């Protein structure tokens, strides 16, 4: 895409505002969050007490992409968006396929029956079409080799981004995952050039973001934290690398400190040490959290650090880390096992290979600040 190409100015387009039915359909998805999450927290900047996510038309709203559970997360974000304008949302083409829920989540028992009934009803494709989802092929995962042989890969990708930009021109805002794929190591995958493409195409385009942090350690099921950003500029003359850097900085800074990822960060600091008492580790966790809150109020931190629920979350972390073979308990001592400090050669699907490292990686953007604070604590 030539940045010098004349840009569209959709200021005279009438935005497509949401309806009561549209809002009701999204609320239904949000109410189903209990199927996936044991806990849910939202975090806003201190200067945003009204908890509003500004997205005036034309806007692009961006988030990191973790897994299919991101869909109910989007439903949680929706009520905060102002003004209420319908979205165009890129969606995996295979979501429209047969038995998607059962194949993707591999549920068991009653949940499998429930998902199967949903699949057979065909409600998912109908619902996604209604809320504005645009089916997108995943050429780099599904059929890249075939498309490359036919010389169609680049044309197909350009065509689909063109289709998304058409939706903006028709009065919708655009929601997207700028990585294009799930992150595999806990942090973020490579940011694609779609945002740059749209930046060069439209004048007066607005940008805002939020970041999803999942804690798989602190409860039986996952806990979801949504860290909201603010509207931010991307200069019209920014090149592709500059756009990528801006997007990654905005998303990275929104990761939330949770009991699971801070405990993971902490125990990995004990490499070279055989064991530590449970009481000492919990005390260090509290001390580090307090230092983060006092020194870096701009970093989101879970509400659990303010309540007695933190003790339960820490016990859950230890139990799951024990089951994963990362540590063991000897009386009141926690013994660090070799597996804890082993970094897999392939970080693809790190959540299965080293869940502790996966959680620590969520804090990648915050690590310089955390390391400085940790150096002041006598561990």
Wavefront OBJ file of the C-alpha trace (Angstrom):
o trace
v 0.000 0.000 0.000
v 1.513 3.342 -1.072
v 1.342 5.772 1.850
v 1.020 8.593 -0.688
v -2.228 7.173 -1.994
v -5.088 9.581 -1.399
v -6.628 8.810 1.976
v -10.312 8.482 2.633
v -12.005 11.005 4.881
v -15.098 9.310 6.303
v -16.123 12.328 8.434
v -19.316 12.797 6.435
v -20.376 9.186 6.816
v -23.229 8.590 9.240
v -21.985 6.200 11.958
v -23.995 3.000 12.369
v -25.168 3.273 15.967
v -26.051 0.223 18.003
v -29.586 -0.863 18.776
v -31.207 -2.365 21.862
v -31.259 -5.764 20.156
v -27.553 -5.490 19.283
v -26.673 -4.611 22.875
v -28.882 -7.394 24.249
v -27.171 -10.015 22.081
v -23.751 -8.953 23.346
v -24.923 -8.971 26.982
v -26.006 -12.601 26.562
v -22.434 -13.550 25.667
v -21.079 -11.650 28.659
v -23.460 -13.416 31.045
v -22.009 -16.755 29.876
v -18.545 -15.800 31.180
v -18.983 -18.015 34.240
v -18.550 -21.065 32.007
v -14.950 -20.041 31.332
v -13.869 -17.796 34.213
v -13.798 -18.086 38.011
v -12.875 -14.440 38.401
v -13.226 -11.195 36.453
v -11.678 -7.776 37.089
v -11.532 -4.560 35.088
v -8.845 -1.901 35.515
v -9.049 1.710 34.310
v -6.569 4.597 34.399
v -6.848 6.743 37.528
v -7.946 9.704 35.392
v -10.948 7.751 34.064
v -13.335 7.416 37.062
v -16.368 7.159 34.763
v -14.875 4.021 33.164
v -15.491 5.115 29.581
v -13.536 3.830 26.603
v -13.650 6.603 24.044
v -14.021 5.410 20.444
v -15.439 8.203 18.262
v -16.033 7.345 14.609
v -13.838 6.388 12.823
v -11.972 4.335 15.433
v -9.900 1.186 15.649
v -10.101 -0.640 18.967
v -7.236 -3.083 19.547
v -6.497 -5.910 21.994
v -3.959 -8.693 22.405
v -5.103 -12.128 21.241
v -4.819 -14.967 23.768
v -7.440 -17.625 22.970
v -11.072 -18.154 22.006
v -12.074 -17.036 25.495
v -11.366 -13.517 24.264
v -14.900 -13.424 22.791
v -16.711 -13.054 26.157
v -14.002 -10.557 27.068
v -15.052 -8.385 24.130
v -18.618 -8.536 25.397
v -17.395 -7.209 28.763
v -15.651 -4.287 27.080
v -18.633 -3.311 24.927
v -20.711 -1.445 27.591
v -17.792 0.912 28.287
v -17.367 2.010 24.667
v -18.568 5.529 23.856
v -20.263 6.400 21.611
v -22.154 3.150 20.953
v -21.277 2.452 17.331
v -21.474 -0.988 15.742
v -18.206 -2.748 15.024
v -16.709 -4.723 12.210
v -14.780 -7.610 13.784
v -12.375 -9.921 11.904
v -13.204 -13.517 12.861
v -11.552 -16.817 11.998
v -13.280 -18.374 9.040
v -13.315 -21.815 10.682
v -15.572 -20.506 13.473
v -18.325 -20.786 10.897
v -17.462 -24.448 10.305
v -19.128 -27.575 11.577
v -18.839 -28.430 15.306
v -16.454 -25.555 16.007
v -16.954 -25.349 19.799
v -16.466 -29.079 20.362
v -13.369 -29.224 18.137
v -11.753 -26.095 19.549
v -12.391 -26.424 23.301
v -12.566 -30.250 23.530
v -15.023 -30.118 26.466
v -16.085 -33.116 28.511
v -19.278 -34.267 30.187
v -22.260 -31.934 30.310
v -20.243 -29.044 28.882
v -19.554 -31.114 25.751
v -23.273 -31.781 25.346
v -24.022 -28.083 25.833
v -21.417 -27.013 23.255
v -22.625 -29.694 20.830
v -26.191 -28.379 21.043
v -24.946 -24.865 20.314
v -22.924 -26.123 17.336
v -25.876 -28.007 15.880
v -28.207 -25.033 16.297
v -26.117 -22.919 13.924
v -26.531 -19.947 16.244
v -22.834 -19.044 16.283
v -22.528 -18.138 12.565
v -25.830 -16.252 12.741
v -24.800 -14.376 15.858
v -21.340 -13.470 14.527
v -22.837 -12.188 11.303
v -25.341 -10.073 13.239
v -22.762 -8.337 15.447
v -20.548 -7.582 12.432
v -17.942 -10.341 12.318
v -16.077 -10.621 9.037
v -14.835 -14.178 8.253
v -11.078 -14.080 7.639
v -8.939 -16.919 6.316
v -5.842 -17.828 8.308
v -3.385 -18.351 5.473
v -0.310 -18.650 7.668
v -1.934 -21.451 9.655
v -4.273 -23.204 7.268
v -3.245 -23.128 3.609
v -0.226 -20.862 3.110
v 1.699 -23.362 0.969
v -1.147 -23.817 -1.485
v -1.752 -20.074 -1.751
v 1.932 -19.344 -2.260
v 2.129 -21.867 -5.123
v -0.814 -20.202 -6.816
v 0.584 -16.715 -6.189
v -2.594 -15.727 -4.354
v -1.413 -15.169 -0.780
v -0.595 -11.455 -0.970
v -3.675 -10.666 -3.054
v -5.926 -12.512 -0.622
v -4.538 -10.701 2.430
v -4.793 -7.298 0.702
v -8.333 -8.085 -0.399
v -9.433 -8.920 3.140
v -7.904 -5.767 4.625
v -9.613 -3.849 1.860
v -12.900 -5.442 2.868
v -12.378 -4.378 6.480
v -11.581 -0.811 5.444
v -14.840 -0.813 3.447
v -16.712 -1.536 6.677
v -15.147 1.587 8.210
v -16.219 3.587 5.173
v -19.777 2.352 5.722
v -19.971 3.823 9.230
v -18.697 1.062 11.520
v -15.709 1.200 13.821
v -13.219 -1.657 13.616
v -12.143 -4.014 16.355
v -9.093 -6.159 15.688
v -6.298 -8.254 17.178
v -3.195 -6.642 15.603
v -1.116 -9.790 16.202
v -3.443 -11.797 13.960
v -2.708 -15.018 15.882
v -2.795 -16.233 19.476
v 0.228 -15.387 21.562
v 2.006 -18.610 22.429
v 4.542 -17.652 25.091
v 2.364 -15.602 27.428
v 3.207 -12.165 26.092
v 2.536 -10.966 22.544
v 3.043 -12.341 19.075
v 4.462 -10.237 16.250
v 2.243 -7.262 15.445
v 1.066 -7.427 11.821
v 0.909 -4.519 9.376
v -2.875 -4.248 9.209
v -2.949 -1.187 11.486
v -0.369 0.486 9.250
v -2.449 -0.328 6.170
v -5.507 1.336 7.700
v -3.481 4.274 9.023
v -2.327 5.076 5.489
v -5.849 4.750 4.087
v -7.884 6.985 6.426
v -7.536 10.520 7.703
v -8.597 11.374 11.256
v -8.503 7.733 12.368
v -8.708 7.263 16.149
v -7.005 4.496 18.124
v -7.637 2.986 21.535
v -6.732 -0.307 23.189
v -7.252 -2.704 26.062
v -5.188 -5.662 27.245
v -6.368 -9.100 28.325
v -4.458 -10.870 31.117
v -5.476 -14.420 32.026
v -4.470 -15.980 35.338
v -4.614 -19.783 35.054
v -2.970 -20.357 38.449
v -5.112 -18.613 41.043
v -8.393 -20.524 40.675
v -9.747 -23.798 39.391
v -10.631 -22.135 36.105
v -9.010 -19.055 34.625
v -9.405 -15.506 35.907
v -9.732 -12.653 33.438
v -8.311 -9.172 33.910
v -9.008 -6.390 31.419
v -6.619 -3.442 31.510
v -8.115 -0.473 29.682
v -5.998 2.001 27.791
v -6.777 5.471 26.521
v -7.226 7.021 23.126
v -3.785 7.533 21.589
v -2.370 9.041 18.384
v -0.527 7.310 15.570
v 1.004 10.002 13.329
v -0.158 9.892 9.722
v 3.450 9.863 8.515
v 4.535 6.978 10.799
v 6.162 4.095 8.942
v 5.245 0.423 9.480
v 7.897 -0.154 12.166
v 6.857 2.952 14.084
v 3.210 1.901 14.017
v 4.163 -1.560 15.254
v 6.178 -0.063 18.112
v 3.335 2.211 19.210
v 0.781 -0.616 19.183
v 3.044 -2.994 21.086
v 3.830 -0.359 23.733
v 0.153 0.441 24.307
v -0.886 -3.203 24.601
v 2.159 -4.246 26.639
v 1.666 -1.538 29.246
v -1.885 -2.762 29.903
v -0.972 -6.188 31.294
v -2.226 -6.653 34.862
v -0.166 -7.890 37.814
v -2.024 -10.968 39.107
v -1.338 -13.384 41.937
v -0.402 -16.002 39.337
v 2.049 -14.023 37.240
v 3.707 -12.200 40.142
v 4.225 -15.473 42.032
v 5.660 -16.959 38.831
v 8.020 -14.021 38.400
v 9.117 -14.365 42.002
v 9.839 -18.110 42.149
v 11.863 -17.922 38.927
v 14.129 -15.466 40.753
v 15.177 -18.339 43.046
v 17.195 -20.167 40.393
v 20.239 -21.643 42.108
v 18.479 -21.959 45.440
v 17.107 -25.313 46.587
v 14.121 -24.258 48.695
v 12.391 -21.556 50.697
v 9.719 -21.535 53.376
v 6.117 -21.024 52.327
v 5.691 -18.160 54.790
v 8.761 -16.380 53.435
v 7.553 -16.664 49.835
v 4.124 -15.309 50.713
v 5.699 -12.449 52.650
v 7.895 -11.609 49.655
v 4.859 -11.661 47.365
v 3.075 -9.143 49.584
v 6.161 -6.927 49.869
v 6.746 -6.863 46.121
v 3.087 -6.050 45.438
v 3.202 -3.156 47.916
v 6.325 -1.755 46.271
v 4.669 -1.955 42.848
v 1.584 -0.104 44.076
v 3.593 2.656 45.769
v 6.297 3.087 43.116
v 4.318 2.444 39.934
v 0.632 3.330 40.323
v 0.353 3.290 36.528
v 0.688 -0.525 36.539
v -2.598 -2.356 36.998
v -2.619 -4.819 39.885
v -5.283 -7.325 40.914
v -7.726 -6.449 43.671
v -6.785 -9.754 45.322
v -3.686 -8.088 46.728
v -6.009 -6.014 48.910
v -8.001 -8.933 50.355
v -7.675 -12.253 52.136
v -8.380 -13.947 48.784
v -4.676 -13.591 48.002
v -3.831 -16.417 50.397
v -6.191 -18.773 48.571
v -4.744 -17.680 45.226
v -1.199 -18.349 46.450
v -2.180 -21.817 47.704
v -3.795 -22.512 44.319
v -0.576 -21.415 42.595
v 1.520 -23.773 44.725
v -0.836 -26.705 44.166
v -0.908 -26.288 40.387
v 2.846 -25.722 40.226
v 3.288 -28.903 42.271
v 1.052 -30.894 39.894
v 3.035 -29.526 36.972
v 6.292 -30.861 38.427
v 7.822 -27.414 39.019
v 8.127 -27.678 42.790
v 7.289 -29.931 45.711
v 6.417 -29.425 49.354
v 8.517 -30.722 52.228
v 6.775 -29.812 55.442
v 6.703 -26.032 55.510
v 9.326 -25.696 52.761
v 8.825 -25.272 49.034
v 11.468 -27.149 47.040
v 12.293 -25.758 43.587
v 12.650 -28.520 40.994
v 14.879 -28.458 37.913
v 11.915 -28.316 35.528
v 10.949 -24.916 36.931
v 14.032 -23.257 35.470
v 14.166 -25.119 32.165
v 13.321 -22.977 29.137
v 11.842 -25.089 26.312
v 13.668 -24.820 22.988
v 10.328 -24.241 21.286
v 8.104 -21.676 23.005
v 5.070 -22.611 20.920
v 2.222 -23.390 23.307
v 4.360 -22.552 26.337
v 1.245 -22.711 28.507
v 1.431 -26.519 28.294
v 5.220 -26.801 28.528
v 6.018 -24.392 31.367
v 2.999 -22.635 32.854
v 5.173 -20.738 35.336
v 7.325 -19.192 32.595
v 4.173 -18.507 30.561
v 2.765 -16.396 33.415
v 6.051 -14.635 34.093
v 6.171 -13.674 30.389
v 2.887 -11.787 30.765
v 4.940 -9.202 32.648
v 7.513 -8.734 29.860
v 6.758 -5.041 29.402
v 6.948 -4.423 33.172
v 10.139 -6.448 33.811
v 12.625 -3.539 33.998
v 10.515 -1.904 36.734
v 9.922 -5.184 38.565
v 13.594 -6.125 38.481
v 14.526 -2.759 40.011
v 12.023 -3.264 42.830
v 13.054 -6.880 43.402
v 16.681 -5.785 43.855
v 15.579 -3.757 46.895
v 14.005 -6.795 48.586
v 16.218 -9.119 50.595
v 15.145 -12.536 49.316
l 1 2 3 4 5 6 7 8 9 10 11 12 13 14 15 16 17 18 19 20 21 22 23 24 25 26 27 28 29 30 31 32 33 34 35 36 37 38 39 40 41 42 43 44 45 46 47 48 49 50 51 52 53 54 55 56 57 58 59 60 61 62 63 64 65 66 67 68 69 70 71 72 73 74 75 76 77 78 79 80 81 82 83 84 85 86 87 88 89 90 91 92 93 94 95 96 97 98 99 100 101 102 103 104 105 106 107 108 109 110 111 112 113 114 115 116 117 118 119 120 121 122 123 124 125 126 127 128 129 130 131 132 133 134 135 136 137 138 139 140 141 142 143 144 145 146 147 148 149 150 151 152 153 154 155 156 157 158 159 160 161 162 163 164 165 166 167 168 169 170 171 172 173 174 175 176 177 178 179 180 181 182 183 184 185 186 187 188 189 190 191 192 193 194 195 196 197 198 199 200 201 202 203 204 205 206 207 208 209 210 211 212 213 214 215 216 217 218 219 220 221 222 223 224 225 226 227 228 229 230 231 232 233 234 235 236 237 238 239 240 241 242 243 244 245 246 247 248 249 250 251 252 253 254 255 256 257 258 259 260 261 262 263 264 265 266 267 268 269 270 271 272 273 274 275 276 277 278 279 280 281 282 283 284 285 286 287 288 289 290 291 292 293 294 295 296 297 298 299 300 301 302 303 304 305 306 307 308 309 310 311 312 313 314 315 316 317 318 319 320 321 322 323 324 325 326 327 328 329 330 331 332 333 334 335 336 337 338 339 340 341 342 343 344 345 346 347 348 349 350 351 352 353 354 355 356 357 358 359 360 361 362 363 364 365 366 367 368 369 370 371 372 373 374 375 376 377 378 379
